[in-house]
Amino acid sequence: MPRINSASELEELRKGVLSKRDPDKPCIAICAGMGCLGLSNGRVISAFEKEINKKDLKTKVDIRATGCHGYCEKGPMVLIYPEEICYVEVTPKDVPEIVSQTVLRKKVIDRLIYADPDTGEKAAHQAEIPFYKNQMRHLIGNNAKIDPRSIDDYLAVGGYSALSKSLLKMSPEQILEEIKKAELRGRGGGGFPAGRKWETARNAPGKEKYVIVNGHEGELGAFMDRAILSGNPHSVLEGLIIGAYAIGSHQGFIYTRHDTPQLKNNIDMALTQAEEYGLLGENILGSGFDFHVEVHLDIGIFVSGESSALMRSIEGNPPEPRPKYIRTSVSGIWGKPSALNNVETWANVPLIIDKGSEWYTSTGTERSKGTKLVSLSGNIVNTGVAEVPFGTTVREIVFGIGGGIPNGKKIKAVHFGGPMGGSIPESLLDTPLDFDELAKLGAPIGAGSMLVLDEDTSMVDITRYFLDFLSNESCGKCVPCREGIRQMLRILTNIRDGKGREGDIELLEEISEVTGAASLCALGKTAADPLLSTLRYFRDEYEANIAKMKRSAEKREL
Amino acid sequence: MAAGHTFEPRILGFLCNWCCYAGADLAGVSRYQYPPNIRVIRLMCSGRVDPAFILRAFLNGTDGVFIGGCWLGECHYITEGNYDALSMVYICKKLLEHIGLNPERLRLEWVSAGEGIRFANIMNEFVPGIEKLGPLGKGEGLDEHELKFKLEAVTKLIPYIKLVERERLRVPVRTEEEYHKFFTSDEFNRLFNELIGDKLAVCQIMALLRERSLSAGEISEILGLSPSEVSRHLNVLARNQNLKTVAVDNDKIDQIINKHQGKAGSLVQVLLEIQHENHWLPQDVLDRVSTKLDVPLSRIMQIVTFHKTFSLVPKGRNEVHVCVGPSCYVRGSTRLLDTVQDLIGIKPGETDPDSKFSLETGNCLGCCNLGPEIIVDGKHHGRVTPDKVKDVLKNYE
């Protein structure tokens, strides 16, 4: 592997990679994302390999196992380039036909293409499928075009040009300015401006500083970070290096899940390849900037995605949060300034540097710029990862992209942000996707998981479910969180089981207030959020459950 | 009389000095007839009878124990010891029942000093009753060894039981109705099983393992506990570091430790890798990690007991995870989990006695399109309805 020492060498290498590639050469891109894994896409991939070998087409056709394409519901997905024909729900049995008909004779197989379940309208190309049509795929769009285990693929789509631009043509201050102008906000849930966070870390005293990718993604029902981190790890790494340069850090950490081996494998591979090319390590691109990255795995604890807990975990301690009177960007890992951002935030950085903050701020709403990845799950026709510009209404996402509710049911609510998020009812579906608009409604966007609930769902039960989860995940260090959640859970269980009493709702409100005010970290502070939001919009359900109990008690007395 | 073959029950009586003993005396003086099987120990108050006395009596081959005290409200001491005797007897009867002995072998009666005839009547009833039950243990179908083993296990627990009685099982109002109401309530049953039943099982498992090493399956058979219960108790034992476990390949462990040596914050990664490699963390491995990385064992235990990723007991050959993320939840993972539990007979966090399956509930793994799903040994099985589970699990040995 040649080491790259300057911007021109990088461009030359890119040219070299591109010249070896014939844009007309057929390529079969098979989704190897998490969602398709369980649909035995491994068997589909090996069937393709076997078929290509059998027909002796190895030099004429490329096979690429890519990251998540996003449309998990219809997996395994297969995309045939250069025509970009998209086949859904492919089985190993279909493989010989695809190779002989589509790859060699350019014929579209009618039975494998997408058909609209309502109208029966067919769509042969990815861009025509309603799920993709209504998206703006800046971040995840490249997933289908690259093999996450090949840095050349990433270079071929223009990768690392933002890195060379920032290291060789821009000063750290200019980068900070650009990120601030782009109004990039943290995608992990808080929506804190990334530029300001970086600036704090940069200005904090001390020579040693750290940058961290939070790829923990503990939020239930969220799976877009995985899609990016395992499907396009270089984009996150590129953003991380740029951020490190802007902050003045020489050591980065990627913190991710232990239960998804694919993640660690792809990240490790990306790090090794980047190091071989000289895009990571000492004297990156000949700029004199050194940067190293370590991968750390979580131990499956929800709270370890919280920034201070995550840093303690990297230090080798149990992941328990600490009160953040001093921000982690001032005192983080081993007391050193540490800038932590979510996977998606880092992945946005190369885009901003590459295309400029003006281009970036042209999409989005007044205070939320750019695009957002959301993961759709629950009672929805199209489960998957979608990328939409901020400002898209929730209704458009659920019905335009998500395809609505299965089995002809009506929608009841959309729950944002997992166990510490909130729900909005059907009547508010026209709210635009925006950090502040949704937070105002008591349903902060969180990391972007959208759990769609149909009319049969009991809101009391789903709220109880979230509290049950949190009561297991509370570390127990502070009493308000440990006991508050436990007692709220008990009352809710009673209400659900028809043993509710009058005054329970008021009691719940009182406990949630104390838990929220007195807990140490975000887990306790926001534990009652789903409860409060369902109480706000679905209070009648709680009351009905309690009233039912009262009536039956009166009957007994008679 | 056929020589040596009629069963003459041995009965021990603990009689209170002020009432029952005087009553028995009166019965004698008044020449009332009753069987002569009872040997009497005089105490100042029935409240003096310690559960240990009763168990010791049984351990020494007594077939029945009788306790006689003053009528409630007539105790000669302001501490009202006979109420203590009452609750002690309720608990002891429950204990006897729990280890498979007939609770009728223990009897508590109130006899005042003037009721000689009542004492004789009670004896005329109690002794034939015991005679009908047969010799201790044999009557219940327990062999001698088993009986001794169980009684010893309970005896060891007595200090703990007394503590539990004082903290959780004391009735605040001293009337017979209240005592009866509490000790026959479901609440008492629940507390007993939670506080004493589980401890007793653990105590028995420990006693068994002290004799020789056994597999979970053998323990379940000997003690008549369900596999799910045995697995749960073993988990508790391991967490308290009471379980000696089989040594593993130290070289492999050293390799993992050496790979990370010197790097700050490597503890969690080392433990994760060992867990991944070995599927569980034996005690001696933890000791080794502690010495090698120079980290106190208490800190290691803090980490490994915090989450279910780490296991301190051997896992089954196949690890079954049922996803209980919200998306799977609204798509019916609760029913799926119930079906899996019924099929393999264990609850989440437990391992079956054949070490075939370990069951866990897993949080969202981000394959929400597959919900409800189960993951066996890392392989995802999506869109599993309860009736399909059997087909998935039958492929694993």
Interface residues (C-beta under 8 A of the other chain):
Chain A: M34 G35 L37 G38 L39 C72 E73 G75 E217 G218 E219 L220 G221 A222 F223 R226 H258 D259 T260 P261 H296 L297 I299 G300 I301 F302 S313 I314 E315 G316 N317 P318 W334 S375 S377 G378 N379 T383 G384 H415 G418 P419 L451 L453 D454 T457 I462 Y465 F466 F469 C475
Chain B: A264 G265 S266 L267 V268 Q269 L271 L272 H276 R299 Q302 I303 F306 H307 K308 T309 F310 G325 P326 S327 Y329 V330 R331 G362 N363 C364 L365 G366 C367 C368 N369 L370 G371 E373 G378 H380 H381 G382
